């Protein structure tokens, strides 16, 4: 009669090699674990020539069962990362049960991006000589009676001081009555839309581009990798002023700050659609924020 421990080992047999379902890497996200054959069950046994060999076989399986976990556990296997799935919507839009009221993101192609680039006509006027800076002070004229100038003053230009700032008149959007001033800071950059009628200043992440029908402005964030800097796109709605004086007001319509993709370039496809050239953030992180040539294309459709 076999000892009790040997009988228990006989009962605790592991399922045979290959019984666990095996999935291949790349079926989901790059970091998704996948099942692999467990080496400890790949035990080569001698043919059952003698009566004691079946007992030895059960003894070996029983010992392996006591020494480690089963083979159905995921394993991290080093190898070449699989190609990531196509970029869709950022988490804020993708995880919501209801569609976002202001936008939808679709897949686009490089051919569509290039075609839109070739036919787009930017109405921005770079008349940089119209307003000149004097002794580090930039005075932007407006039509308001009280305080008719919006003033920008340079500080510590040409130094590495954290308080250094330099402003520049970049031009204007004549059809909507706004100037554009840019500000360069220590590891930072901003754009300033200035209403020529009221002097109202709207701060943007970078230089906005007016849509073909002059209903929206859009701009990207700064290059990916700077700490504390947004990553995405801003869209501004342009509407006629309630004053009825022919001027236009600019208000924020959409600010998309996410960590799924890093924007590289964009172009207006129509008055309600922007084509984005982007790079997956995981590639940017792998290259420590350096530019990657791995591009994908998205269409940001405004509702």
KARAVEN-V761320 format. One record per residue. RES is the residue in three letters. PHI is phi in radians with two decimals (NA if undefined). NEAR is the number of other ideal C-beta (glycine too) atoms within 10 Angstrom. D_LAST is the distance of its C-alpha to the last C-alpha in Angstrom with 1 decimal. Layout:
res=RES phi=PHI near=NEAR d_last=D_LAST
res=RES phi=PHI near=NEAR d_last=D_LAST
This chain:
res=UNK phi=NA near=5 d_last=79.8
res=UNK phi=-1.26 near=12 d_last=76.8
res=UNK phi=-1.03 near=8 d_last=76.1
res=UNK phi=-1.08 near=8 d_last=73.4
res=UNK phi=-1.10 near=10 d_last=71.1
res=UNK phi=-1.21 near=13 d_last=71.3
res=UNK phi=-1.12 near=12 d_last=70.5
res=UNK phi=-1.11 near=12 d_last=67.4
res=UNK phi=-1.14 near=21 d_last=66.4
res=UNK phi=-1.11 near=16 d_last=66.9
res=UNK phi=-1.29 near=9 d_last=64.5
res=UNK phi=-1.44 near=13 d_last=61.7
res=UNK phi=-1.31 near=13 d_last=61.0
res=UNK phi=-1.41 near=17 d_last=57.7
res=UNK phi=-1.18 near=12 d_last=55.6
res=UNK phi=-1.14 near=8 d_last=56.6
res=UNK phi=-1.00 near=14 d_last=54.9
res=UNK phi=1.57 near=12 d_last=51.7
res=UNK phi=-1.37 near=10 d_last=50.9
res=UNK phi=-1.37 near=15 d_last=47.7
res=UNK phi=-1.18 near=7 d_last=44.6
res=UNK phi=-2.01 near=9 d_last=43.5
res=UNK phi=-1.95 near=13 d_last=40.0
res=UNK phi=-1.66 near=8 d_last=39.2
res=UNK phi=-1.09 near=15 d_last=37.3
res=UNK phi=1.75 near=15 d_last=33.8
res=UNK phi=-1.31 near=10 d_last=32.8
res=UNK phi=-2.48 near=13 d_last=30.4
res=UNK phi=-1.30 near=10 d_last=29.8
res=UNK phi=-1.07 near=14 d_last=32.4
res=UNK phi=-1.52 near=8 d_last=34.1
res=UNK phi=-1.21 near=12 d_last=34.4
res=UNK phi=-1.27 near=13 d_last=38.2
res=UNK phi=-2.36 near=16 d_last=39.9
res=UNK phi=-1.42 near=16 d_last=43.2
res=UNK phi=-2.32 near=16 d_last=46.3
res=UNK phi=-1.04 near=13 d_last=49.8
res=UNK phi=-1.57 near=19 d_last=52.0
res=UNK phi=-1.05 near=9 d_last=55.0
res=UNK phi=-1.25 near=15 d_last=57.4
res=UNK phi=-1.60 near=19 d_last=57.5
res=UNK phi=-1.44 near=10 d_last=58.3
res=UNK phi=-1.77 near=11 d_last=62.0
res=UNK phi=-1.51 near=4 d_last=64.5
res=UNK phi=-1.80 near=11 d_last=67.3
res=UNK phi=-1.26 near=9 d_last=70.6
res=UNK phi=-1.02 near=6 d_last=71.6
res=UNK phi=-1.41 near=11 d_last=73.1
res=UNK phi=-1.61 near=7 d_last=76.7
res=UNK phi=-1.95 near=10 d_last=78.3
res=UNK phi=-1.07 near=7 d_last=77.9
res=UNK phi=-1.41 near=10 d_last=76.6
res=UNK phi=-1.12 near=13 d_last=73.6
res=UNK phi=-1.03 near=12 d_last=71.4
res=UNK phi=-1.12 near=14 d_last=72.1
res=UNK phi=-1.08 near=13 d_last=71.3
res=UNK phi=-1.09 near=16 d_last=68.1
res=UNK phi=-1.12 near=18 d_last=67.0
res=UNK phi=-1.10 near=16 d_last=68.3
res=UNK phi=-1.13 near=14 d_last=66.1
res=UNK phi=-1.08 near=19 d_last=62.9
res=UNK phi=-1.13 near=20 d_last=63.8
res=UNK phi=-1.13 near=11 d_last=64.3
res=UNK phi=-1.14 near=19 d_last=60.9
res=UNK phi=-1.13 near=17 d_last=59.2
res=UNK phi=-1.38 near=9 d_last=60.8
res=UNK phi=-1.47 near=8 d_last=60.0
res=UNK phi=-2.79 near=12 d_last=56.3
res=UNK phi=-1.26 near=9 d_last=53.0
res=UNK phi=-1.24 near=13 d_last=52.0
res=UNK phi=-1.55 near=21 d_last=50.3
res=UNK phi=-1.44 near=11 d_last=47.1
res=UNK phi=-1.36 near=12 d_last=45.8
res=UNK phi=-1.11 near=11 d_last=43.1
res=UNK phi=-2.18 near=11 d_last=44.5
res=UNK phi=-1.58 near=9 d_last=43.1
res=UNK phi=-1.95 near=10 d_last=44.3
res=UNK phi=-1.21 near=4 d_last=44.0
res=UNK phi=3.14 near=7 d_last=42.8
res=UNK phi=-1.34 near=7 d_last=40.2
res=UNK phi=-1.05 near=12 d_last=36.6
res=UNK phi=-1.29 near=15 d_last=34.6
res=UNK phi=-1.16 near=10 d_last=31.7
res=UNK phi=-1.17 near=16 d_last=28.5
res=UNK phi=-1.14 near=12 d_last=26.0
res=UNK phi=-1.05 near=9 d_last=23.0
res=UNK phi=-1.23 near=18 d_last=20.4
res=UNK phi=-2.06 near=13 d_last=17.3
res=UNK phi=-1.77 near=20 d_last=15.2
res=UNK phi=-1.14 near=19 d_last=16.7
res=UNK phi=-0.93 near=10 d_last=18.6
res=UNK phi=-1.04 near=13 d_last=16.3
res=UNK phi=-1.63 near=18 d_last=13.6
res=UNK phi=-1.24 near=12 d_last=16.2
res=UNK phi=-1.44 near=8 d_last=18.6
res=UNK phi=-1.44 near=10 d_last=16.4
res=UNK phi=-1.21 near=4 d_last=17.2
res=UNK phi=-1.79 near=6 d_last=13.8
res=UNK phi=-1.11 near=11 d_last=10.5
res=UNK phi=-1.18 near=16 d_last=8.8
res=UNK phi=-1.21 near=7 d_last=6.7
res=UNK phi=-1.91 near=14 d_last=4.9
res=UNK phi=-2.74 near=20 d_last=5.3
res=UNK phi=-2.48 near=14 d_last=7.5
res=UNK phi=-1.92 near=20 d_last=10.8
res=UNK phi=-2.22 near=13 d_last=13.0
res=UNK phi=-1.31 near=12 d_last=16.5
res=UNK phi=-2.32 near=20 d_last=17.5
res=UNK phi=-2.19 near=12 d_last=21.0
res=UNK phi=-1.15 near=12 d_last=23.2
res=UNK phi=-1.14 near=9 d_last=23.8
res=UNK phi=-1.14 near=16 d_last=20.2
res=UNK phi=-1.11 near=21 d_last=20.2
res=UNK phi=-1.13 near=13 d_last=23.5
res=UNK phi=-1.15 near=14 d_last=22.6
res=UNK phi=-1.16 near=19 d_last=19.7
res=UNK phi=-1.08 near=15 d_last=22.1
res=UNK phi=-1.23 near=8 d_last=24.7
res=UNK phi=-1.78 near=10 d_last=22.9
res=UNK phi=-1.32 near=14 d_last=20.9
res=UNK phi=-2.07 near=6 d_last=22.7
res=UNK phi=-1.35 near=12 d_last=22.4
res=UNK phi=-1.43 near=13 d_last=23.1
res=UNK phi=-1.15 near=17 d_last=24.4
res=UNK phi=-1.88 near=14 d_last=28.1
res=UNK phi=-1.59 near=12 d_last=30.5
res=UNK phi=-1.60 near=13 d_last=33.3
res=UNK phi=-1.15 near=12 d_last=34.6
res=UNK phi=-1.50 near=7 d_last=38.0
res=UNK phi=-1.17 near=12 d_last=36.8
res=UNK phi=-2.21 near=17 d_last=37.0
res=UNK phi=-2.00 near=9 d_last=39.6
res=UNK phi=-1.46 near=15 d_last=40.4
res=UNK phi=-2.19 near=7 d_last=44.0
res=UNK phi=0.92 near=6 d_last=45.8
res=UNK phi=1.37 near=12 d_last=42.7
res=UNK phi=-2.07 near=12 d_last=41.0
res=UNK phi=-1.91 near=20 d_last=37.9
res=UNK phi=-1.96 near=15 d_last=37.5
res=UNK phi=-1.72 near=21 d_last=34.3
res=UNK phi=-1.34 near=14 d_last=35.0
res=UNK phi=-2.32 near=18 d_last=32.9
res=UNK phi=-1.66 near=13 d_last=33.6
res=UNK phi=-1.30 near=15 d_last=34.0
res=UNK phi=-1.34 near=6 d_last=37.6
res=UNK phi=-1.47 near=5 d_last=38.2
res=UNK phi=0.88 near=9 d_last=37.9
res=UNK phi=-1.22 near=12 d_last=36.7
res=UNK phi=-2.00 near=13 d_last=36.3
res=UNK phi=-1.76 near=20 d_last=34.0
res=UNK phi=-1.91 near=10 d_last=36.4
res=UNK phi=-2.15 near=22 d_last=36.0
res=UNK phi=-2.11 near=12 d_last=39.1
res=UNK phi=-1.21 near=18 d_last=40.0
res=UNK phi=-2.47 near=13 d_last=41.8
res=UNK phi=0.88 near=13 d_last=44.0
res=UNK phi=-1.15 near=12 d_last=42.8
res=UNK phi=1.45 near=8 d_last=44.2
res=UNK phi=-1.99 near=10 d_last=45.0
res=UNK phi=-1.74 near=7 d_last=43.8
res=UNK phi=-1.24 near=11 d_last=43.6
res=UNK phi=-1.18 near=11 d_last=40.6
res=UNK phi=-1.60 near=9 d_last=40.3
res=UNK phi=-1.20 near=16 d_last=40.1
res=UNK phi=-2.67 near=18 d_last=37.4
res=UNK phi=-2.47 near=17 d_last=37.1
res=UNK phi=-1.92 near=23 d_last=34.8
res=UNK phi=-2.54 near=15 d_last=34.1
res=UNK phi=-1.39 near=23 d_last=32.7
res=UNK phi=-1.71 near=18 d_last=30.3
res=UNK phi=2.53 near=17 d_last=29.4
res=UNK phi=-2.61 near=22 d_last=26.9
res=UNK phi=-1.89 near=23 d_last=23.9
res=UNK phi=-1.12 near=13 d_last=25.9
res=UNK phi=-1.29 near=13 d_last=23.2
res=UNK phi=-2.07 near=21 d_last=21.5
res=UNK phi=1.14 near=22 d_last=24.9
res=UNK phi=-2.33 near=24 d_last=24.5
res=UNK phi=-1.59 near=23 d_last=27.0
res=UNK phi=-2.22 near=22 d_last=26.5
res=UNK phi=-2.04 near=20 d_last=29.2
res=UNK phi=-1.94 near=18 d_last=29.4
res=UNK phi=-2.19 near=17 d_last=31.4
res=UNK phi=-1.84 near=15 d_last=33.3
res=UNK phi=-2.09 near=14 d_last=34.7
res=UNK phi=-1.22 near=12 d_last=36.8
res=UNK phi=1.02 near=12 d_last=34.5
res=UNK phi=-2.75 near=13 d_last=31.3
res=UNK phi=-2.70 near=16 d_last=29.3
res=UNK phi=-2.53 near=17 d_last=26.9
res=UNK phi=-2.01 near=19 d_last=25.3
res=UNK phi=-2.28 near=20 d_last=25.6
res=UNK phi=-1.54 near=23 d_last=23.7
res=UNK phi=-2.07 near=22 d_last=26.2
res=UNK phi=-1.21 near=22 d_last=25.5
res=UNK phi=-1.19 near=21 d_last=28.4
res=UNK phi=-1.52 near=17 d_last=28.8
res=UNK phi=-1.88 near=16 d_last=28.7
res=UNK phi=1.40 near=17 d_last=29.4
res=UNK phi=-1.12 near=16 d_last=26.5
res=UNK phi=-1.92 near=14 d_last=25.9
res=UNK phi=-2.01 near=17 d_last=22.7
res=UNK phi=-1.58 near=9 d_last=23.4
res=UNK phi=-2.16 near=21 d_last=21.4
res=UNK phi=-1.19 near=20 d_last=22.2
res=UNK phi=-2.74 near=16 d_last=23.1
res=UNK phi=-1.38 near=17 d_last=22.9
res=UNK phi=-1.30 near=23 d_last=19.4
res=UNK phi=-2.13 near=19 d_last=18.5
res=UNK phi=-1.41 near=20 d_last=17.0
res=UNK phi=-1.25 near=24 d_last=14.4
res=UNK phi=-1.00 near=16 d_last=16.0
res=UNK phi=-1.58 near=11 d_last=14.9
res=UNK phi=1.05 near=14 d_last=15.6
res=UNK phi=-1.77 near=16 d_last=12.4
res=UNK phi=-2.47 near=22 d_last=12.0
res=UNK phi=-2.08 near=27 d_last=14.6
res=UNK phi=-2.49 near=22 d_last=14.6
res=UNK phi=-2.62 near=18 d_last=17.6
res=UNK phi=-1.65 near=25 d_last=19.0
res=UNK phi=-1.41 near=19 d_last=21.5
res=UNK phi=-1.20 near=16 d_last=25.2
res=UNK phi=-0.91 near=17 d_last=26.9
res=UNK phi=-1.15 near=21 d_last=27.0
res=UNK phi=2.14 near=15 d_last=30.2
res=UNK phi=-1.37 near=14 d_last=30.9
res=UNK phi=-1.18 near=6 d_last=31.6
res=UNK phi=1.35 near=6 d_last=29.3
res=UNK phi=-1.73 near=15 d_last=26.7
res=UNK phi=-1.05 near=15 d_last=22.9
res=UNK phi=-2.39 near=23 d_last=21.6
res=UNK phi=2.83 near=22 d_last=18.0
res=UNK phi=-2.53 near=24 d_last=15.6
res=UNK phi=-2.01 near=21 d_last=14.6
res=UNK phi=-2.24 near=20 d_last=11.9
res=UNK phi=-2.09 near=22 d_last=13.1
res=UNK phi=-1.62 near=16 d_last=11.8
res=UNK phi=-1.87 near=22 d_last=14.6
res=UNK phi=-2.33 near=12 d_last=15.6
res=UNK phi=-1.08 near=12 d_last=19.1
res=UNK phi=-1.17 near=14 d_last=21.6
res=UNK phi=-1.22 near=8 d_last=22.8
res=UNK phi=-1.29 near=10 d_last=26.3
res=UNK phi=1.24 near=7 d_last=26.0
res=UNK phi=-1.73 near=11 d_last=27.8
res=UNK phi=1.51 near=9 d_last=25.5
res=UNK phi=-1.53 near=18 d_last=24.2
res=UNK phi=-2.24 near=17 d_last=20.7
res=UNK phi=-1.90 near=20 d_last=19.5
res=UNK phi=-2.13 near=22 d_last=17.4
res=UNK phi=-2.34 near=9 d_last=15.8
res=UNK phi=-1.22 near=11 d_last=14.3
res=UNK phi=-1.78 near=18 d_last=10.5
res=UNK phi=-2.73 near=19 d_last=10.7
res=UNK phi=-2.31 near=13 d_last=14.0
res=UNK phi=-1.84 near=23 d_last=14.4
res=UNK phi=-2.06 near=14 d_last=18.2
res=UNK phi=-2.55 near=17 d_last=19.5
res=UNK phi=-2.26 near=14 d_last=22.6
res=UNK phi=-1.70 near=21 d_last=21.6
res=UNK phi=-2.44 near=24 d_last=21.5
res=UNK phi=-1.92 near=23 d_last=22.6
res=UNK phi=-1.25 near=21 d_last=20.7
res=UNK phi=-1.99 near=18 d_last=23.2
res=UNK phi=-2.79 near=13 d_last=21.5
res=UNK phi=-2.69 near=21 d_last=18.2
res=UNK phi=-2.68 near=21 d_last=17.4
res=UNK phi=-1.32 near=23 d_last=14.7
res=UNK phi=-1.53 near=22 d_last=14.4
res=UNK phi=-2.69 near=14 d_last=12.5
res=UNK phi=-1.24 near=12 d_last=10.7
res=UNK phi=-2.22 near=16 d_last=7.3
res=UNK phi=-2.53 near=19 d_last=9.1
res=UNK phi=-2.04 near=24 d_last=11.8
res=UNK phi=-1.70 near=25 d_last=14.9
res=UNK phi=-1.98 near=25 d_last=16.8
res=UNK phi=-1.74 near=20 d_last=20.5
res=UNK phi=-2.30 near=23 d_last=21.4
res=UNK phi=-2.22 near=20 d_last=24.5
res=UNK phi=-0.98 near=21 d_last=24.9
res=UNK phi=-1.05 near=18 d_last=26.1
res=UNK phi=-1.10 near=18 d_last=29.1
res=UNK phi=-1.29 near=19 d_last=30.4
res=UNK phi=-1.12 near=23 d_last=30.0
res=UNK phi=-1.15 near=14 d_last=31.9
res=UNK phi=-1.16 near=14 d_last=34.6
res=UNK phi=-1.82 near=13 d_last=35.2
res=UNK phi=0.98 near=7 d_last=35.3
res=UNK phi=1.42 near=15 d_last=32.2
res=UNK phi=-1.29 near=11 d_last=33.5
res=UNK phi=-0.99 near=14 d_last=31.3
res=UNK phi=-2.01 near=17 d_last=31.0
res=UNK phi=-1.58 near=7 d_last=30.8
res=UNK phi=-1.52 near=15 d_last=28.9
res=UNK phi=-1.80 near=15 d_last=25.5
res=UNK phi=-2.30 near=19 d_last=22.5
res=UNK phi=-2.24 near=19 d_last=19.4
res=UNK phi=-2.21 near=25 d_last=15.7
res=UNK phi=-1.97 near=19 d_last=12.5
res=UNK phi=-1.69 near=24 d_last=9.7
res=UNK phi=-1.71 near=15 d_last=6.5
res=UNK phi=-1.49 near=19 d_last=3.8
res=UNK phi=-1.71 near=10 d_last=0.0
